Protein backbone atom coordinates (compact mmCIF):
# COMPACT_ATOMS: atom_id res chain seq x y z
CA UNK A 1 0.00 0.00 0.00
CA UNK A 2 1.39 3.39 -1.03
CA UNK A 3 0.94 6.48 1.11
CA UNK A 4 -1.73 7.81 -1.27
CA UNK A 5 -3.66 4.57 -0.92
CA UNK A 6 -3.27 4.76 2.86
CA UNK A 7 -4.78 8.25 2.85
CA UNK A 8 -7.68 7.04 0.68
CA UNK A 9 -8.27 4.15 3.09
CA UNK A 10 -8.35 6.46 6.12
CA UNK A 11 -10.67 8.95 4.41
CA UNK A 12 -13.13 6.19 3.42
CA UNK A 13 -13.15 5.13 7.08
CA UNK A 14 -14.22 8.66 8.07
CA UNK A 15 -10.95 10.41 8.93
CA UNK A 16 -11.74 13.18 6.45
CA UNK A 17 -9.46 15.80 8.03
CA UNK A 18 -6.39 13.67 7.36
CA UNK A 19 -6.97 13.90 3.62
CA UNK A 20 -7.31 17.68 3.56
CA UNK A 21 -5.33 20.80 4.42
CA UNK A 22 -8.00 22.11 6.81
CA UNK A 23 -6.24 23.91 9.64
CA UNK A 24 -6.44 23.06 13.33
CA UNK A 25 -8.13 26.42 13.90
CA UNK A 26 -10.84 25.61 11.35
CA UNK A 27 -11.36 22.14 12.83
CA UNK A 28 -11.61 23.63 16.32
CA UNK A 29 -14.30 26.04 15.13
CA UNK A 30 -16.20 23.19 13.51
CA UNK A 31 -15.99 20.60 16.29
CA UNK A 32 -15.04 22.58 19.39
CA UNK A 33 -12.13 22.20 21.79
CA UNK A 34 -12.29 19.62 24.60
CA UNK A 35 -9.91 18.15 27.13
CA UNK A 36 -8.04 14.88 26.87
CA UNK A 37 -8.30 13.93 30.51
CA UNK A 38 -6.85 16.94 32.36
CA UNK A 39 -3.70 17.17 30.28
CA UNK A 40 -4.25 18.30 26.64
CA UNK A 41 -6.62 20.64 24.84
CA UNK A 42 -7.81 18.62 21.86
CA UNK A 43 -10.28 18.58 18.99
CA UNK A 44 -12.31 15.37 18.77
CA UNK A 45 -13.17 14.44 15.17
CA UNK A 46 -16.23 12.52 13.92
CA UNK A 47 -16.11 8.72 14.40
CA UNK A 48 -13.72 6.96 12.03
CA UNK A 49 -13.41 3.29 13.08
CA UNK A 50 -10.55 1.58 11.26
CA UNK A 51 -11.89 -1.76 12.52
CA UNK A 52 -15.12 -2.80 14.22
CA UNK A 53 -13.99 -2.37 17.83
CA UNK A 54 -12.22 0.96 17.17
CA UNK A 55 -15.21 3.06 18.21
CA UNK A 56 -13.64 5.98 20.12
CA UNK A 57 -13.11 9.19 18.11
CA UNK A 58 -9.73 10.22 16.79
CA UNK A 59 -8.45 13.56 18.02
CA UNK A 60 -5.76 16.15 17.34
CA UNK A 61 -3.98 18.48 19.74
CA UNK A 62 -5.10 22.10 19.69
CA UNK A 63 -1.52 23.07 18.88
CA UNK A 64 -0.24 26.60 19.43
CA UNK A 65 0.57 26.67 15.68
CA UNK A 66 -3.13 26.24 14.95
CA UNK A 67 -3.09 28.13 11.65
CA UNK A 68 -1.57 24.98 10.09
CA UNK A 69 -3.17 21.62 9.22
CA UNK A 70 -2.65 18.87 11.82
CA UNK A 71 -0.08 16.21 11.14
CA UNK A 72 -0.69 13.78 14.03
CA UNK A 73 -3.98 12.00 14.79
CA UNK A 74 -4.59 10.00 17.98
CA UNK A 75 -7.10 7.48 19.27
CA UNK A 76 -7.28 5.63 22.61
CA UNK A 77 -8.34 2.02 22.14
CA UNK A 78 -9.78 0.08 25.08
CA UNK A 79 -12.59 -2.41 24.63
CA UNK A 80 -11.24 -5.28 26.77
CA UNK A 81 -10.11 -3.49 29.94
CA UNK A 82 -6.61 -4.96 29.70
CA UNK A 83 -3.61 -3.28 28.07
CA UNK A 84 -1.97 -6.37 26.59
CA UNK A 85 -5.26 -7.81 25.32
CA UNK A 86 -6.21 -4.47 23.76
CA UNK A 87 -2.82 -4.26 22.06
CA UNK A 88 -3.02 -7.78 20.67
CA UNK A 89 -6.54 -7.18 19.37
CA UNK A 90 -5.56 -3.91 17.69
CA UNK A 91 -2.49 -5.59 16.17
CA UNK A 92 -4.53 -8.45 14.71
CA UNK A 93 -7.32 -6.23 13.40
CA UNK A 94 -5.05 -3.60 11.84
CA UNK A 95 -2.85 -6.25 10.21
CA UNK A 96 -5.99 -7.64 8.60
CA UNK A 97 -7.50 -4.37 7.38
CA UNK A 98 -4.18 -2.87 6.26
CA UNK A 99 -3.09 -6.11 4.57
CA UNK A 100 0.43 -5.32 5.68
CA UNK A 101 2.74 -6.63 8.41
CA UNK A 102 3.91 -4.22 11.09
CA UNK A 103 7.38 -3.67 12.46
CA UNK A 104 7.85 -4.55 16.11
CA UNK A 105 8.88 -1.23 17.73
CA UNK A 106 8.64 -2.39 21.35
CA UNK A 107 11.14 -1.29 23.98
CA UNK A 108 11.60 -2.43 27.56
CA UNK A 109 8.42 -0.93 28.97
CA UNK A 110 6.10 -0.96 25.93
CA UNK A 111 4.37 -3.09 23.39
CA UNK A 112 4.60 -1.20 20.12
CA UNK A 113 4.03 -1.92 16.42
CA UNK A 114 4.39 0.40 13.43
CA UNK A 115 3.06 0.20 9.87
CA UNK A 116 4.86 2.45 7.36
CA UNK A 117 3.46 3.61 4.03
CA UNK A 118 5.92 5.89 2.25
CA UNK A 119 6.35 8.88 4.55
CA UNK A 120 3.22 8.06 6.55
CA UNK A 121 2.87 5.72 9.49
CA UNK A 122 0.42 4.17 11.93
CA UNK A 123 1.66 3.11 15.36
CA UNK A 124 0.04 1.32 18.27
CA UNK A 125 1.66 1.75 21.68
CA UNK A 126 0.77 0.34 25.09
CA UNK A 127 2.76 0.92 28.28
CA UNK A 128 3.61 -2.05 30.50
CA UNK A 129 2.83 -0.85 34.00
CA UNK A 130 5.17 -3.15 35.91
CA UNK A 131 8.09 -2.20 33.66
CA UNK A 132 7.51 1.58 33.57
CA UNK A 133 9.67 3.49 36.04
CA UNK A 134 7.22 6.42 36.04
CA UNK A 135 4.38 4.18 37.26
CA UNK A 136 4.67 5.14 40.91
CA UNK A 137 5.04 8.91 40.56
CA UNK A 138 3.41 10.06 37.29
CA UNK A 139 0.57 12.35 38.47
CA UNK A 140 -1.54 11.88 35.31
CA UNK A 141 -1.51 8.10 35.63
CA UNK A 142 -2.20 8.38 39.36
CA UNK A 143 -5.31 10.44 38.65
CA UNK A 144 -6.35 8.22 35.74
CA UNK A 145 -5.14 4.64 36.29
CA UNK A 146 -7.34 3.51 33.39
CA UNK A 147 -4.63 4.89 31.08
CA UNK A 148 -2.58 1.75 31.79
CA UNK A 149 -5.10 -0.39 29.94
CA UNK A 150 -5.32 1.79 26.85
CA UNK A 151 -3.60 1.14 23.54
CA UNK A 152 -2.76 4.43 21.82
CA UNK A 153 -3.23 4.49 18.03
CA UNK A 154 -1.21 7.29 16.37
CA UNK A 155 -1.28 8.22 12.69
CA UNK A 156 1.46 10.48 11.33
CA UNK A 157 0.97 12.06 7.92
CA UNK A 158 3.59 13.66 5.72
CA UNK A 159 2.11 17.15 5.45
CA UNK A 160 4.52 19.88 4.28
CA UNK A 161 3.77 22.97 2.19
CA UNK A 162 4.96 22.59 -1.38
CA UNK A 163 7.59 25.00 -2.69
CA UNK A 164 5.79 27.69 -4.68
CA UNK A 165 7.10 28.61 -8.13
CA UNK A 166 8.11 32.10 -7.01
CA UNK A 167 9.94 30.64 -4.00
CA UNK A 168 11.86 28.24 -6.22
CA UNK A 169 12.76 31.08 -8.60
CA UNK A 170 14.08 33.10 -5.65
CA UNK A 171 16.17 30.20 -4.34
CA UNK A 172 17.69 29.77 -7.79
CA UNK A 173 18.45 33.49 -8.09
CA UNK A 174 20.24 33.94 -4.75
CA UNK A 175 23.84 34.91 -5.38
CA UNK A 176 26.94 33.35 -3.82
CA UNK A 177 27.46 36.55 -1.84
CA UNK A 178 24.13 35.97 -0.10
CA UNK A 179 24.84 32.36 0.92
CA UNK A 180 26.94 30.59 3.53
CA UNK A 181 27.81 26.90 3.00
CA UNK A 182 28.02 24.39 5.83
CA UNK A 183 28.76 20.64 6.18
CA UNK A 184 25.95 18.41 4.92
CA UNK A 185 25.98 16.23 8.04
CA UNK A 186 25.24 19.30 10.21
CA UNK A 187 22.03 20.15 8.33
CA UNK A 188 18.65 20.00 10.03
CA UNK A 189 16.42 18.37 7.39
CA UNK A 190 13.70 16.86 9.56
CA UNK A 191 10.74 18.57 11.18
CA UNK A 192 10.17 17.83 14.86
CA UNK A 193 7.27 20.25 15.42
CA UNK A 194 4.23 21.52 13.58
CA UNK A 195 5.84 24.98 13.52
CA UNK A 196 8.86 23.59 11.65
CA UNK A 197 6.64 21.85 9.11
CA UNK A 198 5.04 25.21 8.36
CA UNK A 199 8.42 26.88 7.91
CA UNK A 200 9.85 24.15 5.67
CA UNK A 201 9.06 23.37 2.02
CA UNK A 202 9.70 20.36 -0.15
CA UNK A 203 12.38 21.55 -2.56
CA UNK A 204 14.74 20.30 -5.30
CA UNK A 205 17.65 18.33 -3.89
CA UNK A 206 20.47 20.53 -2.62
CA UNK A 207 23.57 18.41 -1.99
CA UNK A 208 25.64 21.43 -0.94
CA UNK A 209 23.59 22.90 1.93
CA UNK A 210 23.45 26.66 2.18
CA UNK A 211 22.22 29.31 4.60
CA UNK A 212 20.81 32.15 2.53
CA UNK A 213 19.37 35.64 2.76
CA UNK A 214 17.16 37.56 0.37
CA UNK A 215 17.24 41.24 1.38
CA UNK A 216 14.85 42.20 -1.40
CA UNK A 217 12.09 40.05 0.07
CA UNK A 218 13.14 40.47 3.69
CA UNK A 219 13.66 36.75 4.16
CA UNK A 220 16.38 34.40 5.41
CA UNK A 221 16.54 30.62 5.40
CA UNK A 222 18.36 27.44 4.50
CA UNK A 223 18.30 24.84 1.72
CA UNK A 224 19.55 21.31 2.40
CA UNK A 225 18.60 17.94 0.97
CA UNK A 226 15.03 17.94 -0.30
CA UNK A 227 13.88 20.75 1.98
CA UNK A 228 14.19 24.52 2.25
CA UNK A 229 13.13 26.75 5.13
CA UNK A 230 11.87 30.34 4.88
CA UNK A 231 11.82 32.89 7.73
CA UNK A 232 10.57 36.45 7.53
CA UNK A 233 13.46 38.52 8.90
CA UNK A 234 11.05 40.84 10.74
CA UNK A 235 9.76 37.94 12.86
CA UNK A 236 13.24 36.76 13.95
CA UNK A 237 14.38 37.53 17.50
CA UNK A 238 17.80 35.95 18.00
CA UNK A 239 20.06 32.97 17.34
CA UNK A 240 20.98 30.70 20.25
CA UNK A 241 24.17 28.65 20.18
CA UNK A 242 23.87 25.83 22.70
CA UNK A 243 27.24 24.37 23.73
CA UNK A 244 26.47 21.03 25.35
CA UNK A 245 29.38 19.67 27.37
CA UNK A 246 29.81 15.93 27.82
CA UNK A 247 28.46 14.51 31.07
CA UNK A 248 26.61 11.26 31.26
CA UNK A 249 25.98 11.80 27.57
CA UNK A 250 28.24 12.99 24.77
CA UNK A 251 29.01 16.61 23.99
CA UNK A 252 27.41 18.41 21.04
CA UNK A 253 26.23 21.80 19.84
CA UNK A 254 22.99 23.18 18.44
CA UNK A 255 22.19 26.43 16.69
CA UNK A 256 18.56 27.52 16.87
CA UNK A 257 16.59 30.51 15.65
CA UNK A 258 14.07 32.13 17.98
CA UNK A 259 11.20 33.90 16.21
CA UNK A 260 7.63 35.03 16.68
CA UNK A 261 5.36 32.14 15.69
CA UNK A 262 3.80 33.13 12.35
CA UNK A 263 1.16 30.37 12.61
CA UNK A 264 -0.53 31.58 15.80
CA UNK A 265 -2.83 34.51 16.46
CA UNK A 266 -0.74 35.46 19.48
CA UNK A 267 2.63 35.18 17.67
CA UNK A 268 4.29 33.62 20.73
CA UNK A 269 8.04 33.22 20.86
CA UNK A 270 9.07 29.91 19.31
CA UNK A 271 12.29 28.17 18.34
CA UNK A 272 13.50 26.05 15.42
CA UNK A 273 16.81 24.23 15.22
CA UNK A 274 19.05 25.23 12.30
CA UNK A 275 22.28 23.24 12.71
CA UNK A 276 23.69 20.54 14.96
CA UNK A 277 27.39 19.86 15.55
CA UNK A 278 29.29 16.84 16.91
CA UNK A 279 31.05 18.66 19.78
CA UNK A 280 30.44 21.73 22.00
CA UNK A 281 32.51 24.14 19.88
CA UNK A 282 31.95 22.78 16.37
CA UNK A 283 29.44 25.54 15.52
CA UNK A 284 31.29 28.50 17.08
CA UNK A 285 32.69 29.92 13.85
CA UNK A 286 29.64 29.37 11.67
CA UNK A 287 27.31 30.74 14.37
CA UNK A 288 29.27 33.98 14.52
CA UNK A 289 29.35 34.21 10.73
CA UNK A 290 25.65 33.45 10.39
CA UNK A 291 24.74 36.07 12.99
CA UNK A 292 26.50 38.69 10.90
CA UNK A 293 25.19 37.29 7.60
CA UNK A 294 21.55 37.27 8.70
CA UNK A 295 21.84 40.34 10.92
CA UNK A 296 20.39 38.43 13.87
CA UNK A 297 21.87 38.76 17.37
CA UNK A 298 23.66 35.67 18.72
CA UNK A 299 23.28 34.40 22.28
CA UNK A 300 25.51 31.63 23.66
CA UNK A 301 24.27 29.18 26.32
CA UNK A 302 26.27 26.49 28.10
CA UNK A 303 24.69 23.19 29.10
CA UNK A 304 25.83 19.88 30.61
CA UNK A 305 24.58 16.64 29.10
CA UNK A 306 23.89 14.88 32.38
C-alpha positions, 0 to 999 in steps of 0.5 A: 500500500502506497501512502496515497492509498493509505490516505484514501483508506483512512478517508473512506473510514471517516478520517476526512481531516487527514486527507485535507489541508484544513487547519487546526483552527478551522477544525476547532471552530467546527468541532469545538475544543475539549480536554483529553483527561486533564492534560491536553486541549484537543479537537475530537473528530467525527467517528472513524473506526478503522476496525469494528472495535475501534469506536472511540473518536480520533483527536488532534492536539489544539496546537499553538501553531493552529493556523496549520493543518494537523499532522498527528492523529490519535485514538485511545483504544480500550474495549477489553479493559486490559492493556496487553489484550487491547494491544493484541486485538488492535495488532490483529485487526489492523494487520488484517485491514491494512493487509500489511505486516507491522514492524515490532517497535517495542522497547523495555516498557512498551508493546509497540508496532508500526506500519509504514506507508511511504512517509506516513505511518500508523503506530500502536503503543501500550505501556507495560505498567510493571516495567515503567519506572514512572508508574509510581510517581506520574501524576496523570496516571495516578489520577487516571489509572485507566490509562494503563489499559489503553492502547494508543493508536497514532497516525502520522501524515507527511504534510509539508507545504509545497515549494511555490514557483516564485519561491523556487525562482528566488532560491535559484536566483540567490547569489553566492554573496548571499549564501553561507555553506556548511557541512551536509551532516550538520544540516537540520532536514527533519521537522520535529514540530508543527511549527517547523513543518510550516516553515519548511518546504519540499524543494529540489535536492540541494547536496551542498547545503546553504544558509541564505538571505534575500534582502529584497524580500526580507527573508532568510533561510536554509536549503539542504537535501530535499527541503528549504526553510523560509523565515521572515526577517522581521519575525526573527528575535535571536540565534541561540548557540547551545554548547552542550558539554559531555556529562553522562551523555556525549558533547554536542552543539545546536544552533537555533533561531528564535522567532515570533510564531507566524502560525498563531494569532498570538505570535508567541516566541518559538524556536526552530533548530538550524544546525547541529554539531558533533562537539560543543565548539563545532558551531562557534565559527559558523554561528558567529558568521551566520549572525553577521550574515543574517543580521540576527543577534547571537546568544551563547548558552552552556549546558551539561549533558547529564 
